[in-house]
Amino acid sequence: QVQLVESGGGSVQAGGSLRLSCAASGITYSSYCMGWFRQAPGKEHEGIVAADTGDGRSYYADSVKGRFTISRDNAKNTLYLQMNSLKPEDTAMYYCAAALTRCPSPTFGNNATFRILKLGYWGQGTQVTVSS
């Protein structure tokens, strides 16, 4: 049974930083696609960042590029999201997701990767609130 557990959310002022963690268990594949989504009140889920655990390819939405960084500790089966220069519009519930397949080639664009992850396994989410 695949299980993803997020942690690290909280409240921070604009310009601050947070690091989210996603502990994965029950995944026996050595290479697969993982990433983060967020959902602000009244909005759709937004795929923001993803990475292939096999070759390290990463995918960033324009809204977070240059501010957020995805990383992974393979020994701990944990995915991280370092969020810097946070803005009030980053306020959302953040979800970790995993798909038991490789991330699509970057040739197909970020949306192909986020579509794959949307159909995969999700955690329960962690709230991030950024005040101005």
C-alpha positions as CSV (number, residue, x, y, z in Angstrom):
1,Q,0.0,0.0,0.0
2,V,1.5,3.3,-1.1
3,Q,1.4,6.0,1.5
4,L,2.5,9.6,1.3
5,V,2.7,11.8,4.4
6,E,3.4,15.5,4.1
7,S,4.8,17.7,6.8
8,G,6.4,21.1,7.3
9,G,3.5,23.4,6.5
10,G,2.8,26.5,8.6
11,S,2.4,30.2,8.6
12,V,5.1,32.6,7.4
13,Q,5.3,36.2,6.4
14,A,5.9,37.2,2.8
15,G,9.5,36.8,1.8
16,G,10.0,33.9,4.2
17,S,10.8,30.3,3.6
18,L,9.4,26.9,4.4
19,R,10.5,23.4,3.6
20,L,7.9,20.7,3.1
21,S,8.6,17.0,3.4
22,C,6.9,14.0,1.9
23,A,7.7,10.6,3.4
24,A,6.8,7.8,1.0
25,S,6.3,4.2,1.8
26,G,5.1,1.1,0.0
27,I,6.7,2.0,-3.3
28,T,8.9,-0.8,-4.6
29,Y,9.9,0.8,-7.8
30,S,13.4,2.3,-7.9
31,S,12.5,5.0,-10.5
32,Y,9.2,6.8,-10.6
33,C,7.7,10.3,-10.8
34,M,6.9,12.4,-7.7
35,G,5.8,16.0,-7.3
36,W,3.9,18.6,-5.5
37,F,0.5,20.1,-6.2
38,R,-1.3,22.9,-4.4
39,Q,-4.9,24.1,-4.1
40,A,-5.8,27.6,-3.0
41,P,-9.4,28.2,-1.7
42,G,-11.8,28.2,-4.6
43,K,-9.2,27.2,-7.2
44,E,-8.3,24.0,-9.0
45,H,-5.3,21.9,-8.1
46,E,-2.1,23.3,-9.6
47,G,0.9,21.2,-10.4
48,I,3.9,23.2,-9.3
49,V,6.9,20.9,-9.3
50,A,7.9,17.3,-10.1
51,A,11.0,15.2,-10.4
52,D,11.9,11.8,-11.8
53,T,13.6,9.8,-9.0
54,G,15.6,7.8,-11.6
55,D,17.4,10.5,-13.5
56,G,16.6,13.6,-11.5
57,R,14.8,15.4,-14.2
58,S,12.8,18.2,-12.6
59,Y,9.8,20.2,-13.8
60,Y,8.8,23.6,-12.5
61,A,5.6,25.6,-13.1
62,D,6.3,29.2,-14.0
63,S,4.6,30.4,-10.9
64,V,7.3,28.9,-8.7
65,K,10.4,28.7,-10.9
66,G,13.4,30.3,-9.3
67,R,11.8,30.3,-5.8
68,F,11.0,26.7,-5.1
69,T,13.3,23.7,-5.3
70,I,12.5,20.0,-5.3
71,S,14.9,17.5,-3.9
72,R,14.9,13.9,-2.7
73,D,16.7,11.8,-0.1
74,N,16.6,8.3,-1.7
75,A,17.8,6.7,1.5
76,K,14.9,8.1,3.5
77,N,12.4,7.8,0.6
78,T,11.5,11.4,1.3
79,L,10.8,14.2,-1.1
80,Y,11.4,17.8,-0.1
81,L,10.1,21.1,-1.4
82,Q,12.2,24.1,-0.4
83,M,10.1,27.3,-0.8
84,N,11.8,30.6,-0.7
85,S,10.6,34.2,-1.3
86,L,7.1,33.2,-0.4
87,K,4.2,35.4,-1.5
88,P,0.7,35.7,-0.2
89,E,-0.5,34.0,-3.4
90,D,1.4,30.9,-2.4
91,T,-1.1,30.3,0.3
92,A,-2.7,26.9,-0.3
93,M,-3.0,23.3,0.8
94,Y,0.1,21.5,-0.6
95,Y,-0.1,17.9,-1.7
96,C,2.6,15.4,-2.5
97,A,1.9,13.0,-5.3
98,A,3.6,9.9,-6.8
99,A,3.0,7.9,-9.9
100,L,4.4,4.4,-10.4
101,T,5.9,5.3,-13.8
102,R,8.7,7.5,-15.0
103,C,8.0,11.2,-15.5
104,P,7.3,11.9,-19.2
105,S,10.1,13.4,-21.3
106,P,10.4,17.2,-21.0
107,T,9.6,17.2,-24.7
108,F,5.9,16.8,-23.8
109,G,6.0,19.7,-21.5
110,N,5.2,20.1,-17.8
111,N,1.5,19.5,-18.2
112,A,2.1,15.9,-19.3
113,T,4.0,15.2,-16.1
114,F,1.4,16.8,-13.9
115,R,-1.4,14.8,-15.6
116,I,0.4,11.6,-14.8
117,L,0.8,12.6,-11.2
118,K,-2.8,13.7,-10.9
119,L,-3.8,10.1,-11.5
120,G,-1.4,8.7,-9.0
121,Y,-1.2,8.5,-5.2
122,W,-1.7,11.6,-3.1
123,G,-0.9,12.5,0.5
124,Q,-3.4,14.2,2.8
125,G,-1.9,17.7,2.4
126,T,-0.2,20.3,4.5
127,Q,-1.4,23.9,4.8
128,V,0.9,26.8,3.9
129,T,-0.3,30.3,4.8
130,V,1.7,33.4,3.7
131,S,0.8,36.7,5.2
132,S,1.6,40.1,3.7
